[in-house]
Amino acid sequence: MNSTSTRLLFLLSGLCFIALAIALVSQHMFGMRPCAWCVLQRLMLIAVGVGCLFAGVALKLNLNLLGKLLTLLSALLSASGIWAAWHQYSVASLSFSCDQTLADRIMTQSGLESQFPSLFGIYATCMDARVELLGIEYALWGMGLFAVCLLALLYVLFTKPAHHA
Protein backbone atom coordinates (compact mmCIF):
# COMPACT_ATOMS: atom_id res chain seq x y z
CA MET A 1 0.00 0.00 0.00
CA ASN A 2 1.21 3.48 -0.84
CA SER A 3 -0.07 5.76 1.92
CA THR A 4 0.47 8.85 -0.26
CA SER A 5 -1.78 7.38 -2.95
CA THR A 6 -4.40 6.44 -0.39
CA ARG A 7 -4.40 9.90 1.18
CA LEU A 8 -4.55 11.48 -2.27
CA LEU A 9 -7.58 9.37 -3.22
CA PHE A 10 -9.40 10.34 -0.02
CA LEU A 11 -8.52 14.01 -0.62
CA LEU A 12 -9.85 13.85 -4.19
CA SER A 13 -13.06 12.23 -2.95
CA GLY A 14 -13.48 15.04 -0.45
CA LEU A 15 -12.82 17.69 -3.10
CA CYS A 16 -15.49 16.20 -5.36
CA PHE A 17 -18.08 16.26 -2.60
CA ILE A 18 -17.12 19.80 -1.53
CA ALA A 19 -17.55 20.94 -5.16
CA LEU A 20 -20.94 19.23 -5.27
CA ALA A 21 -21.93 20.99 -2.04
CA ILE A 22 -20.86 24.35 -3.52
CA ALA A 23 -22.99 23.68 -6.61
CA LEU A 24 -26.00 22.80 -4.47
CA VAL A 25 -25.57 25.85 -2.22
CA SER A 26 -25.25 28.03 -5.33
CA GLN A 27 -28.48 26.57 -6.67
CA HIS A 28 -30.63 26.38 -3.57
CA MET A 29 -29.41 29.42 -1.62
CA PHE A 30 -28.35 31.80 -4.39
CA GLY A 31 -30.80 30.86 -7.14
CA MET A 32 -28.25 29.72 -9.74
CA ARG A 33 -30.36 27.32 -11.78
CA PRO A 34 -28.50 24.40 -13.43
CA CYS A 35 -28.71 23.25 -17.04
CA ALA A 36 -28.47 19.69 -18.35
CA TRP A 37 -24.67 19.88 -18.69
CA CYS A 38 -24.39 21.22 -15.11
CA VAL A 39 -26.29 18.30 -13.63
CA LEU A 40 -24.46 15.77 -15.80
CA GLN A 41 -21.22 17.08 -14.32
CA ARG A 42 -22.72 16.72 -10.84
CA LEU A 43 -23.34 13.06 -11.62
CA MET A 44 -19.74 12.71 -12.80
CA LEU A 45 -18.48 14.43 -9.62
CA ILE A 46 -20.41 11.95 -7.50
CA ALA A 47 -19.07 9.02 -9.53
CA VAL A 48 -15.46 10.26 -9.32
CA GLY A 49 -15.84 10.99 -5.60
CA VAL A 50 -17.27 7.54 -4.84
CA GLY A 51 -14.70 5.87 -7.12
CA CYS A 52 -11.83 7.62 -5.34
CA LEU A 53 -13.27 6.76 -1.94
CA PHE A 54 -13.59 3.06 -2.78
CA ALA A 55 -10.18 3.02 -4.48
CA GLY A 56 -8.63 4.52 -1.36
CA VAL A 57 -10.30 1.91 0.84
CA ALA A 58 -9.17 -0.88 -1.50
CA LEU A 59 -5.56 0.34 -1.41
CA LYS A 60 -5.71 0.71 2.38
CA LEU A 61 -6.84 -2.94 2.56
CA ASN A 62 -3.97 -3.94 0.21
CA LEU A 63 -6.43 -4.86 -2.54
CA ASN A 64 -4.09 -3.20 -5.01
CA LEU A 65 -5.59 -4.53 -8.24
CA LEU A 66 -9.09 -3.45 -7.22
CA GLY A 67 -7.72 -0.09 -6.08
CA LYS A 68 -5.97 0.44 -9.42
CA LEU A 69 -9.09 -0.57 -11.39
CA LEU A 70 -11.25 1.86 -9.42
CA THR A 71 -8.60 4.54 -9.88
CA LEU A 72 -8.59 3.90 -13.63
CA LEU A 73 -12.39 4.14 -13.75
CA SER A 74 -12.25 7.42 -11.80
CA ALA A 75 -9.59 8.74 -14.19
CA LEU A 76 -11.77 7.90 -17.19
CA LEU A 77 -14.74 9.62 -15.54
CA SER A 78 -12.54 12.65 -14.81
CA ALA A 79 -11.50 12.81 -18.46
CA SER A 80 -15.19 12.63 -19.40
CA GLY A 81 -15.88 15.45 -16.95
CA ILE A 82 -13.23 17.60 -18.63
CA TRP A 83 -14.90 16.99 -21.97
CA ALA A 84 -18.39 17.73 -20.58
CA ALA A 85 -17.23 20.97 -18.95
CA TRP A 86 -15.41 22.04 -22.12
CA HIS A 87 -18.48 21.26 -24.21
CA GLN A 88 -20.67 23.23 -21.83
CA TYR A 89 -18.30 26.20 -21.94
CA SER A 90 -17.51 26.25 -25.66
CA VAL A 91 -20.70 24.93 -27.29
CA ALA A 92 -23.72 24.47 -25.04
CA SER A 93 -23.54 27.80 -23.20
CA LEU A 94 -23.61 29.58 -26.57
CA SER A 95 -26.80 27.74 -27.60
CA PHE A 96 -30.32 28.88 -26.81
CA SER A 97 -31.37 25.39 -25.73
CA CYS A 98 -29.85 22.26 -24.19
CA ASP A 99 -33.00 20.34 -25.06
CA GLN A 100 -32.25 16.89 -26.51
CA THR A 101 -28.49 17.27 -26.18
CA LEU A 102 -26.49 14.30 -24.92
CA ALA A 103 -26.58 15.64 -21.36
CA ASP A 104 -30.32 16.23 -21.47
CA ARG A 105 -30.99 12.75 -22.80
CA ILE A 106 -28.74 11.06 -20.23
CA MET A 107 -30.29 12.89 -17.29
CA THR A 108 -33.92 12.51 -18.36
CA GLN A 109 -33.72 8.94 -19.68
CA SER A 110 -31.86 7.77 -16.57
CA GLY A 111 -34.76 9.02 -14.46
CA LEU A 112 -32.38 10.91 -12.17
CA GLU A 113 -33.88 14.28 -13.06
CA SER A 114 -37.37 13.24 -11.97
CA GLN A 115 -36.32 11.02 -9.04
CA PHE A 116 -33.89 13.52 -7.48
CA PRO A 117 -34.93 16.96 -8.76
CA SER A 118 -33.15 18.92 -6.02
CA LEU A 119 -29.86 17.33 -7.12
CA PHE A 120 -30.34 16.59 -10.83
CA GLY A 121 -33.26 18.78 -11.90
CA ILE A 122 -32.69 20.75 -15.10
CA TYR A 123 -34.01 24.26 -14.50
CA ALA A 124 -32.24 26.46 -17.06
CA THR A 125 -30.99 26.54 -20.59
CA CYS A 126 -27.24 26.31 -21.01
CA MET A 127 -27.07 29.95 -22.02
CA ASP A 128 -29.03 31.02 -18.93
CA ALA A 129 -26.89 28.82 -16.67
CA ARG A 130 -23.69 30.59 -17.74
CA VAL A 131 -22.67 31.93 -14.32
CA GLU A 132 -19.37 33.11 -12.87
CA LEU A 133 -17.80 32.57 -9.48
CA LEU A 134 -14.93 34.95 -8.70
CA GLY A 135 -14.90 36.03 -12.34
CA ILE A 136 -14.54 32.50 -13.73
CA GLU A 137 -17.42 30.56 -15.27
CA TYR A 138 -18.64 27.56 -13.31
CA ALA A 139 -17.94 25.29 -16.30
CA LEU A 140 -14.26 26.28 -16.16
CA TRP A 141 -14.14 25.67 -12.40
CA GLY A 142 -15.57 22.21 -13.07
CA MET A 143 -13.10 21.56 -15.85
CA GLY A 144 -10.26 22.59 -13.56
CA LEU A 145 -11.43 20.25 -10.81
CA PHE A 146 -11.78 17.34 -13.22
CA ALA A 147 -8.28 18.11 -14.58
CA VAL A 148 -6.78 18.12 -11.07
CA CYS A 149 -8.53 14.82 -10.38
CA LEU A 150 -7.27 13.31 -13.62
CA LEU A 151 -3.66 14.34 -12.99
CA ALA A 152 -3.74 13.06 -9.41
CA LEU A 153 -5.40 9.81 -10.48
CA LEU A 154 -2.75 9.28 -13.15
CA TYR A 155 -0.13 9.76 -10.43
CA VAL A 156 -1.84 7.09 -8.32
CA LEU A 157 -2.12 4.76 -11.31
CA PHE A 158 1.55 4.96 -12.20
CA THR A 159 2.94 4.89 -8.66
CA LYS A 160 4.08 1.47 -7.59
CA PRO A 161 2.77 0.26 -4.24
CA ALA A 162 5.35 0.38 -1.45
CA HIS A 163 6.60 -3.03 -0.39
CA HIS A 164 7.02 -3.62 3.33
CA ALA A 165 9.70 -5.93 4.67
C-alpha positions as CSV (number, residue, x, y, z in Angstrom):
1,M,0.0,0.0,0.0
2,N,1.2,3.5,-0.8
3,S,-0.1,5.8,1.9
4,T,0.5,8.9,-0.3
5,S,-1.8,7.4,-3.0
6,T,-4.4,6.4,-0.4
7,R,-4.4,9.9,1.2
8,L,-4.6,11.5,-2.3
9,L,-7.6,9.4,-3.2
10,F,-9.4,10.3,0.0
11,L,-8.5,14.0,-0.6
12,L,-9.9,13.8,-4.2
13,S,-13.1,12.2,-2.9
14,G,-13.5,15.0,-0.5
15,L,-12.8,17.7,-3.1
16,C,-15.5,16.2,-5.4
17,F,-18.1,16.3,-2.6
18,I,-17.1,19.8,-1.5
19,A,-17.5,20.9,-5.2
20,L,-20.9,19.2,-5.3
21,A,-21.9,21.0,-2.0
22,I,-20.9,24.4,-3.5
23,A,-23.0,23.7,-6.6
24,L,-26.0,22.8,-4.5
25,V,-25.6,25.9,-2.2
26,S,-25.2,28.0,-5.3
27,Q,-28.5,26.6,-6.7
28,H,-30.6,26.4,-3.6
29,M,-29.4,29.4,-1.6
30,F,-28.3,31.8,-4.4
31,G,-30.8,30.9,-7.1
32,M,-28.3,29.7,-9.7
33,R,-30.4,27.3,-11.8
34,P,-28.5,24.4,-13.4
35,C,-28.7,23.3,-17.0
36,A,-28.5,19.7,-18.3
37,W,-24.7,19.9,-18.7
38,C,-24.4,21.2,-15.1
39,V,-26.3,18.3,-13.6
40,L,-24.5,15.8,-15.8
41,Q,-21.2,17.1,-14.3
42,R,-22.7,16.7,-10.8
43,L,-23.3,13.1,-11.6
44,M,-19.7,12.7,-12.8
45,L,-18.5,14.4,-9.6
46,I,-20.4,11.9,-7.5
47,A,-19.1,9.0,-9.5
48,V,-15.5,10.3,-9.3
49,G,-15.8,11.0,-5.6
50,V,-17.3,7.5,-4.8
51,G,-14.7,5.9,-7.1
52,C,-11.8,7.6,-5.3
53,L,-13.3,6.8,-1.9
54,F,-13.6,3.1,-2.8
55,A,-10.2,3.0,-4.5
56,G,-8.6,4.5,-1.4
57,V,-10.3,1.9,0.8
58,A,-9.2,-0.9,-1.5
59,L,-5.6,0.3,-1.4
60,K,-5.7,0.7,2.4
61,L,-6.8,-2.9,2.6
62,N,-4.0,-3.9,0.2
63,L,-6.4,-4.9,-2.5
64,N,-4.1,-3.2,-5.0
65,L,-5.6,-4.5,-8.2
66,L,-9.1,-3.5,-7.2
67,G,-7.7,-0.1,-6.1
68,K,-6.0,0.4,-9.4
69,L,-9.1,-0.6,-11.4
70,L,-11.2,1.9,-9.4
71,T,-8.6,4.5,-9.9
72,L,-8.6,3.9,-13.6
73,L,-12.4,4.1,-13.7
74,S,-12.2,7.4,-11.8
75,A,-9.6,8.7,-14.2
76,L,-11.8,7.9,-17.2
77,L,-14.7,9.6,-15.5
78,S,-12.5,12.6,-14.8
79,A,-11.5,12.8,-18.5
80,S,-15.2,12.6,-19.4
81,G,-15.9,15.4,-16.9
82,I,-13.2,17.6,-18.6
83,W,-14.9,17.0,-22.0
84,A,-18.4,17.7,-20.6
85,A,-17.2,21.0,-19.0
86,W,-15.4,22.0,-22.1
87,H,-18.5,21.3,-24.2
88,Q,-20.7,23.2,-21.8
89,Y,-18.3,26.2,-21.9
90,S,-17.5,26.3,-25.7
91,V,-20.7,24.9,-27.3
92,A,-23.7,24.5,-25.0
93,S,-23.5,27.8,-23.2
94,L,-23.6,29.6,-26.6
95,S,-26.8,27.7,-27.6
96,F,-30.3,28.9,-26.8
97,S,-31.4,25.4,-25.7
98,C,-29.9,22.3,-24.2
99,D,-33.0,20.3,-25.1
100,Q,-32.3,16.9,-26.5
101,T,-28.5,17.3,-26.2
102,L,-26.5,14.3,-24.9
103,A,-26.6,15.6,-21.4
104,D,-30.3,16.2,-21.5
105,R,-31.0,12.7,-22.8
106,I,-28.7,11.1,-20.2
107,M,-30.3,12.9,-17.3
108,T,-33.9,12.5,-18.4
109,Q,-33.7,8.9,-19.7
110,S,-31.9,7.8,-16.6
111,G,-34.8,9.0,-14.5
112,L,-32.4,10.9,-12.2
113,E,-33.9,14.3,-13.1
114,S,-37.4,13.2,-12.0
115,Q,-36.3,11.0,-9.0
116,F,-33.9,13.5,-7.5
117,P,-34.9,17.0,-8.8
118,S,-33.2,18.9,-6.0
119,L,-29.9,17.3,-7.1
120,F,-30.3,16.6,-10.8
121,G,-33.3,18.8,-11.9
122,I,-32.7,20.7,-15.1
123,Y,-34.0,24.3,-14.5
124,A,-32.2,26.5,-17.1
125,T,-31.0,26.5,-20.6
126,C,-27.2,26.3,-21.0
127,M,-27.1,29.9,-22.0
128,D,-29.0,31.0,-18.9
129,A,-26.9,28.8,-16.7
130,R,-23.7,30.6,-17.7
131,V,-22.7,31.9,-14.3
132,E,-19.4,33.1,-12.9
133,L,-17.8,32.6,-9.5
134,L,-14.9,35.0,-8.7
135,G,-14.9,36.0,-12.3
136,I,-14.5,32.5,-13.7
137,E,-17.4,30.6,-15.3
138,Y,-18.6,27.6,-13.3
139,A,-17.9,25.3,-16.3
140,L,-14.3,26.3,-16.2
141,W,-14.1,25.7,-12.4
142,G,-15.6,22.2,-13.1
143,M,-13.1,21.6,-15.8
144,G,-10.3,22.6,-13.6
145,L,-11.4,20.3,-10.8
146,F,-11.8,17.3,-13.2
147,A,-8.3,18.1,-14.6
148,V,-6.8,18.1,-11.1
149,C,-8.5,14.8,-10.4
150,L,-7.3,13.3,-13.6
151,L,-3.7,14.3,-13.0
152,A,-3.7,13.1,-9.4
153,L,-5.4,9.8,-10.5
154,L,-2.7,9.3,-13.2
155,Y,-0.1,9.8,-10.4
156,V,-1.8,7.1,-8.3
157,L,-2.1,4.8,-11.3
158,F,1.5,5.0,-12.2
159,T,2.9,4.9,-8.7
160,K,4.1,1.5,-7.6
161,P,2.8,0.3,-4.2
162,A,5.4,0.4,-1.4
163,H,6.6,-3.0,-0.4
164,H,7.0,-3.6,3.3
165,A,9.7,-5.9,4.7
